[in-house]
Amino acid sequence: MQLPNCLAVVVLACTLAFSPVQAKNAQDTISKKEAVQLATTKQPGKTLKISLEGDYYVVRILQSDGRIIDVKVHKITGEVKKD
């Protein structure tokens, strides 16, 4: 009879331990506005569109020479990379 009670306590403790981490990650994501600022700092131009693909914001930028590029910004770390 002691083992099921002990197991229930362990499962409950693990659930409580991981819940705050998930909530914190949701709060730590950058906004679309911040993603645009980060993207245009690395690749100047006019923002045409922003979308969310997995863990990245994809910012479509019209450059001064007329080329259109996509820049990916990680929604948690803010890492910027050209697509």
N, CA, C and O atoms as a GROMACS GRO file, in nm:
protein
  332
    1MET      N    1   0.081  -0.121   0.000
    1MET     CA    2   0.000   0.000   0.000
    1MET      C    3   0.086   0.127   0.000
    1MET      O    4   0.041   0.231  -0.048
    2GLN      N    5   0.206   0.120   0.052
    2GLN     CA    6   0.291   0.239   0.060
    2GLN      C    7   0.346   0.280  -0.077
    2GLN      O    8   0.362   0.400  -0.103
    3LEU      N    9   0.375   0.185  -0.163
    3LEU     CA   10   0.434   0.216  -0.293
    3LEU      C   11   0.344   0.302  -0.381
    3LEU      O   12   0.394   0.400  -0.438
    4PRO      N   13   0.214   0.273  -0.396
    4PRO     CA   14   0.130   0.362  -0.479
    4PRO      C   15   0.123   0.504  -0.425
    4PRO      O   16   0.122   0.599  -0.503
    5ASN      N   17   0.119   0.520  -0.294
    5ASN     CA   18   0.115   0.655  -0.236
    5ASN      C   19   0.245   0.729  -0.264
    5ASN      O   20   0.245   0.848  -0.296
    6CYS      N   21   0.356   0.659  -0.251
    6CYS     CA   22   0.487   0.719  -0.276
    6CYS      C   23   0.498   0.759  -0.423
    6CYS      O   24   0.548   0.867  -0.455
    7LEU      N   25   0.453   0.672  -0.511
    7LEU     CA   26   0.455   0.701  -0.654
    7LEU      C   27   0.370   0.823  -0.688
    7LEU      O   28   0.409   0.907  -0.769
    8ALA      N   29   0.254   0.833  -0.626
    8ALA     CA   30   0.166   0.948  -0.649
    8ALA      C   31   0.233   1.077  -0.605
    8ALA      O   32   0.221   1.180  -0.673
    9VAL      N   33   0.305   1.074  -0.493
    9VAL     CA   34   0.375   1.193  -0.444
    9VAL      C   35   0.486   1.233  -0.540
    9VAL      O   36   0.505   1.352  -0.568
   10VAL      N   37   0.559   1.135  -0.592
   10VAL     CA   38   0.667   1.164  -0.687
   10VAL      C   39   0.611   1.225  -0.815
   10VAL      O   40   0.667   1.322  -0.867
   11VAL      N   41   0.503   1.170  -0.866
   11VAL     CA   42   0.442   1.223  -0.988
   11VAL      C   43   0.392   1.365  -0.966
   11VAL      O   44   0.412   1.452  -1.051
   12LEU      N   45   0.329   1.390  -0.854
   12LEU     CA   46   0.280   1.524  -0.822
   12LEU      C   47   0.396   1.623  -0.810
   12LEU      O   48   0.388   1.735  -0.860
   13ALA      N   49   0.504   1.582  -0.744
   13ALA     CA   50   0.620   1.669  -0.727
   13ALA      C   51   0.683   1.703  -0.862
   13ALA      O   52   0.722   1.818  -0.886
   14CYS      N   53   0.692   1.605  -0.951
   14CYS     CA   54   0.748   1.629  -1.084
   14CYS      C   55   0.660   1.724  -1.164
   14CYS      O   56   0.711   1.812  -1.233
   15THR      N   57   0.531   1.707  -1.155
   15THR     CA   58   0.437   1.793  -1.226
   15THR      C   59   0.450   1.937  -1.179
   15THR      O   60   0.454   2.030  -1.260
   16LEU      N   61   0.457   1.956  -1.049
   16LEU     CA   62   0.471   2.092  -0.995
   16LEU      C   63   0.606   2.151  -1.028
   16LEU      O   64   0.618   2.272  -1.050
   17ALA      N   65   0.708   2.068  -1.032
   17ALA     CA   66   0.843   2.117  -1.060
   17ALA      C   67   0.856   2.167  -1.204
   17ALA      O   68   0.928   2.265  -1.228
   18PHE      N   69   0.789   2.102  -1.300
   18PHE     CA   70   0.803   2.140  -1.439
   18PHE      C   71   0.704   2.247  -1.484
   18PHE      O   72   0.728   2.311  -1.585
   19SER      N   73   0.597   2.268  -1.415
   19SER     CA   74   0.497   2.366  -1.455
   19SER      C   75   0.550   2.508  -1.460
   19SER      O   76   0.525   2.578  -1.558
   20PRO      N   77   0.624   2.556  -1.357
   20PRO     CA   78   0.675   2.693  -1.364
   20PRO      C   79   0.770   2.715  -1.480
   20PRO      O   80   0.775   2.826  -1.535
   21VAL      N   81   0.847   2.615  -1.520
   21VAL     CA   82   0.940   2.629  -1.631
   21VAL      C   83   0.865   2.654  -1.760
   21VAL      O   84   0.903   2.740  -1.840
   22GLN      N   85   0.757   2.579  -1.783
   22GLN     CA   86   0.679   2.598  -1.904
   22GLN      C   87   0.615   2.736  -1.906
   22GLN      O   88   0.612   2.802  -2.010
   23ALA      N   89   0.564   2.782  -1.793
   23ALA     CA   90   0.502   2.914  -1.787
   23ALA      C   91   0.606   3.023  -1.811
   23ALA      O   92   0.577   3.122  -1.877
   24LYS      N   93   0.727   3.005  -1.758
   24LYS     CA   94   0.832   3.105  -1.773
   24LYS      C   95   0.872   3.116  -1.920
   24LYS      O   96   0.894   3.227  -1.969
   25ASN      N   97   0.883   3.004  -1.990
   25ASN     CA   98   0.921   3.009  -2.131
   25ASN      C   99   0.818   3.085  -2.214
   25ASN      O  100   0.856   3.158  -2.306
   26ALA      N  101   0.691   3.069  -2.184
   26ALA     CA  102   0.587   3.140  -2.257
   26ALA      C  103   0.599   3.291  -2.236
   26ALA      O  104   0.570   3.368  -2.327
   27GLN      N  105   0.640   3.332  -2.118
   27GLN     CA  106   0.654   3.474  -2.088
   27GLN      C  107   0.782   3.533  -2.145
   27GLN      O  108   0.790   3.653  -2.168
   28ASP      N  109   0.883   3.449  -2.169
   28ASP     CA  110   1.012   3.498  -2.215
   28ASP      C  111   1.023   3.512  -2.366
   28ASP      O  112   1.130   3.548  -2.416
   29THR      N  113   0.917   3.484  -2.440
   29THR     CA  114   0.925   3.498  -2.585
   29THR      C  115   0.924   3.645  -2.623
   29THR      O  116   0.862   3.728  -2.555
   30ILE      N  117   0.993   3.676  -2.732
   30ILE     CA  118   0.997   3.815  -2.776
   30ILE      C  119   0.871   3.843  -2.858
   30ILE      O  120   0.808   3.752  -2.912
   31SER      N  121   0.836   3.969  -2.866
   31SER     CA  122   0.716   4.009  -2.940
   31SER      C  123   0.749   4.022  -3.089
   31SER      O  124   0.866   4.022  -3.128
   32LYS      N  125   0.645   4.034  -3.170
   32LYS     CA  126   0.666   4.055  -3.314
   32LYS      C  127   0.740   4.186  -3.338
   32LYS      O  128   0.827   4.195  -3.424
   33LYS      N  129   0.704   4.287  -3.260
   33LYS     CA  130   0.769   4.418  -3.274
   33LYS      C  131   0.919   4.408  -3.245
   33LYS      O  132   1.000   4.465  -3.318
   34GLU      N  133   0.953   4.336  -3.139
   34GLU     CA  134   1.095   4.317  -3.106
   34GLU      C  135   1.167   4.237  -3.215
   34GLU      O  136   1.282   4.266  -3.247
   35ALA      N  137   1.098   4.138  -3.272
   35ALA     CA  138   1.157   4.058  -3.379
   35ALA      C  139   1.188   4.145  -3.501
   35ALA      O  140   1.294   4.132  -3.563
   36VAL      N  141   1.096   4.235  -3.534
   36VAL     CA  142   1.118   4.326  -3.647
   36VAL      C  143   1.236   4.417  -3.619
   36VAL      O  144   1.319   4.439  -3.707
   37GLN      N  145   1.246   4.470  -3.497
   37GLN     CA  146   1.358   4.557  -3.462
   37GLN      C  147   1.491   4.484  -3.473
   37GLN      O  148   1.588   4.538  -3.526
   38LEU      N  149   1.497   4.360  -3.424
   38LEU     CA  150   1.619   4.281  -3.433
   38LEU      C  151   1.655   4.251  -3.579
   38LEU      O  152   1.772   4.261  -3.618
   39ALA      N  153   1.556   4.214  -3.658
   39ALA     CA  154   1.580   4.180  -3.799
   39ALA      C  155   1.628   4.299  -3.878
   39ALA      O  156   1.723   4.287  -3.956
   40THR      N  157   1.565   4.414  -3.860
   40THR     CA  158   1.602   4.532  -3.939
   40THR      C  159   1.732   4.595  -3.891
   40THR      O  160   1.793   4.674  -3.963
   41THR      N  161   1.775   4.561  -3.772
   41THR     CA  162   1.907   4.606  -3.726
   41THR      C  163   2.016   4.533  -3.805
   41THR      O  164   2.116   4.592  -3.843
   42LYS      N  165   1.994   4.405  -3.829
   42LYS     CA  166   2.091   4.324  -3.905
   42LYS      C  167   2.078   4.344  -4.055
   42LYS      O  168   2.178   4.346  -4.127
   43GLN      N  169   1.955   4.357  -4.103
   43GLN     CA  170   1.927   4.372  -4.246
   43GLN      C  171   1.833   4.490  -4.266
   43GLN      O  172   1.711   4.472  -4.265
   44PRO      N  173   1.886   4.610  -4.284
   44PRO     CA  174   1.800   4.729  -4.297
   44PRO      C  175   1.706   4.722  -4.417
   44PRO      O  176   1.738   4.663  -4.520
   45GLY      N  177   1.591   4.782  -4.401
   45GLY     CA  178   1.493   4.788  -4.509
   45GLY      C  179   1.353   4.806  -4.453
   45GLY      O  180   1.335   4.828  -4.333
   46LYS      N  181   1.256   4.796  -4.542
   46LYS     CA  182   1.116   4.813  -4.504
   46LYS      C  183   1.055   4.675  -4.478
   46LYS      O  184   1.067   4.584  -4.560
   47THR      N  185   0.991   4.660  -4.362
   47THR     CA  186   0.927   4.534  -4.328
   47THR      C  187   0.800   4.517  -4.408
   47THR      O  188   0.712   4.604  -4.406
   48LEU      N  189   0.790   4.405  -4.478
   48LEU     CA  190   0.672   4.377  -4.559
   48LEU      C  191   0.575   4.284  -4.488
   48LEU      O  192   0.453   4.301  -4.498
   49LYS      N  193   0.629   4.187  -4.415
   49LYS     CA  194   0.545   4.085  -4.353
   49LYS      C  195   0.621   4.018  -4.240
   49LYS      O  196   0.744   4.008  -4.244
   50ILE      N  197   0.548   3.972  -4.140
   50ILE     CA  198   0.607   3.891  -4.034
   50ILE      C  199   0.515   3.773  -4.006
   50ILE      O  200   0.393   3.790  -3.995
   51SER      N  201   0.574   3.656  -3.994
   51SER     CA  202   0.495   3.535  -3.967
   51SER      C  203   0.571   3.448  -3.867
   51SER      O  204   0.690   3.468  -3.843
   52LEU      N  205   0.500   3.354  -3.810
   52LEU     CA  206   0.559   3.264  -3.713
   52LEU      C  207   0.568   3.125  -3.773
   52LEU      O  208   0.469   3.069  -3.818
   53GLU      N  209   0.689   3.070  -3.773
   53GLU     CA  210   0.713   2.934  -3.824
   53GLU      C  211   0.792   2.858  -3.719
   53GLU      O  212   0.913   2.876  -3.706
   54GLY      N  213   0.723   2.773  -3.644
   54GLY     CA  214   0.790   2.696  -3.540
   54GLY      C  215   0.844   2.786  -3.431
   54GLY      O  216   0.768   2.861  -3.369
   55ASP      N  217   0.974   2.780  -3.407
   55ASP     CA  218   1.038   2.862  -3.304
   55ASP      C  219   1.089   2.995  -3.357
   55ASP      O  220   1.158   3.068  -3.286
   56TYR      N  221   1.058   3.027  -3.482
   56TYR     CA  222   1.112   3.148  -3.545
   56TYR      C  223   1.002   3.240  -3.597
   56TYR      O  224   0.899   3.196  -3.648
   57TYR      N  225   1.028   3.371  -3.583
   57TYR     CA  226   0.952   3.471  -3.657
   57TYR      C  227   1.026   3.485  -3.790
   57TYR      O  228   1.149   3.491  -3.792
   58VAL      N  229   0.952   3.491  -3.899
   58VAL     CA  230   1.012   3.517  -4.030
   58VAL      C  231   0.970   3.657  -4.070
   58VAL      O  232   0.852   3.686  -4.088
   59VAL      N  233   1.070   3.744  -4.084
   59VAL     CA  234   1.046   3.884  -4.118
   59VAL      C  235   1.088   3.904  -4.264
   59VAL      O  236   1.205   3.886  -4.298
   60ARG      N  237   0.994   3.941  -4.348
   60ARG     CA  238   1.021   3.968  -4.489
   60ARG      C  239   1.054   4.116  -4.503
   60ARG      O  240   0.976   4.202  -4.462
   61ILE      N  241   1.171   4.143  -4.562
   61ILE     CA  242   1.223   4.280  -4.570
   61ILE      C  243   1.251   4.318  -4.715
   61ILE      O  244   1.310   4.241  -4.790
   62LEU      N  245   1.206   4.439  -4.752
   62LEU     CA  246   1.238   4.497  -4.882
   62LEU      C  247   1.361   4.585  -4.863
   62LEU      O  248   1.356   4.686  -4.792
   63GLN      N  249   1.471   4.547  -4.927
   63GLN     CA  250   1.595   4.625  -4.914
   63GLN      C  251   1.596   4.742  -5.011
   63GLN      O  252   1.517   4.746  -5.106
   64SER      N  253   1.686   4.837  -4.986
   64SER     CA  254   1.690   4.959  -5.068
   64SER      C  255   1.722   4.931  -5.214
   64SER      O  256   1.688   5.012  -5.300
   65ASP      N  257   1.788   4.817  -5.244
   65ASP     CA  258   1.821   4.784  -5.383
   65ASP      C  259   1.707   4.709  -5.453
   65ASP      O  260   1.722   4.667  -5.568
   66GLY      N  261   1.593   4.692  -5.383
   66GLY     CA  262   1.476   4.628  -5.442
   66GLY      C  263   1.465   4.479  -5.415
   66GLY      O  264   1.363   4.417  -5.446
   67ARG      N  265   1.569   4.420  -5.356
   67ARG     CA  266   1.562   4.277  -5.325
   67ARG      C  267   1.476   4.253  -5.202
   67ARG      O  268   1.472   4.336  -5.110
   68ILE      N  269   1.408   4.140  -5.201
   68ILE     CA  270   1.327   4.099  -5.086
   68ILE      C  271   1.396   3.980  -5.021
   68ILE      O  272   1.428   3.882  -5.088
   69ILE      N  273   1.419   3.990  -4.890
   69ILE     CA  274   1.484   3.881  -4.818
   69ILE      C  275   1.399   3.842  -4.698
   69ILE      O  276   1.319   3.921  -4.647
   70ASP      N  277   1.416   3.719  -4.653
   70ASP     CA  278   1.352   3.671  -4.531
   70ASP      C  279   1.459   3.656  -4.424
   70ASP      O  280   1.564   3.596  -4.447
   71VAL      N  281   1.431   3.709  -4.307
   71VAL     CA  282   1.521   3.700  -4.193
   71VAL      C  283   1.448   3.625  -4.083
   71VAL      O  284   1.333   3.657  -4.051
   72LYS      N  285   1.514   3.525  -4.025
   72LYS     CA  286   1.453   3.447  -3.917
   72LYS      C  287   1.505   3.499  -3.783
   72LYS      O  288   1.624   3.524  -3.767
   73VAL      N  289   1.412   3.515  -3.688
   73VAL     CA  290   1.446   3.559  -3.553
   73VAL      C  291   1.389   3.456  -3.456
   73VAL      O  292   1.268   3.433  -3.453
   74HIS      N  293   1.476   3.395  -3.376
   74HIS     CA  294   1.431   3.293  -3.280
   74HIS      C  295   1.344   3.362  -3.176
   74HIS      O  296   1.384   3.464  -3.119
   75LYS      N  297   1.226   3.306  -3.151
   75LYS     CA  298   1.128   3.374  -3.064
   75LYS      C  299   1.165   3.373  -2.916
   75LYS      O  300   1.103   3.446  -2.838
   76ILE      N  301   1.263   3.293  -2.875
   76ILE     CA  302   1.305   3.294  -2.734
   76ILE      C  303   1.441   3.360  -2.718
   76ILE      O  304   1.459   3.446  -2.632
   77THR      N  305   1.538   3.320  -2.801
   77THR     CA  306   1.674   3.372  -2.785
   77THR      C  307   1.697   3.505  -2.855
   77THR      O  308   1.786   3.581  -2.817
   78GLY      N  309   1.616   3.534  -2.959
   78GLY     CA  310   1.636   3.657  -3.036
   78GLY      C  311   1.746   3.644  -3.140
   78GLY      O  312   1.783   3.743  -3.204
   79GLU      N  313   1.800   3.524  -3.159
   79GLU     CA  314   1.905   3.501  -3.258
   79GLU      C  315   1.851   3.534  -3.397
   79GLU      O  316   1.741   3.492  -3.434
   80VAL      N  317   1.929   3.608  -3.473
   80VAL     CA  318   1.888   3.651  -3.607
   80VAL      C  319   1.972   3.580  -3.711
   80VAL      O  320   2.095   3.576  -3.701
   81LYS      N  321   1.905   3.522  -3.811
   81LYS     CA  322   1.979   3.461  -3.921
   81LYS      C  323   1.905   3.485  -4.052
   81LYS      O  324   1.782   3.484  -4.058
   82LYS      N  325   1.983   3.507  -4.156
   82LYS     CA  326   1.928   3.532  -4.289
   82LYS      C  327   1.889   3.397  -4.348
   82LYS      O  328   1.966   3.301  -4.341
   83ASP      N  329   1.769   3.390  -4.406
   83ASP     CA  330   1.718   3.265  -4.462
   83ASP      C  331   1.780   3.236  -4.597
   83ASP      O  332   1.749   3.134  -4.659
   0.00000   0.00000   0.00000
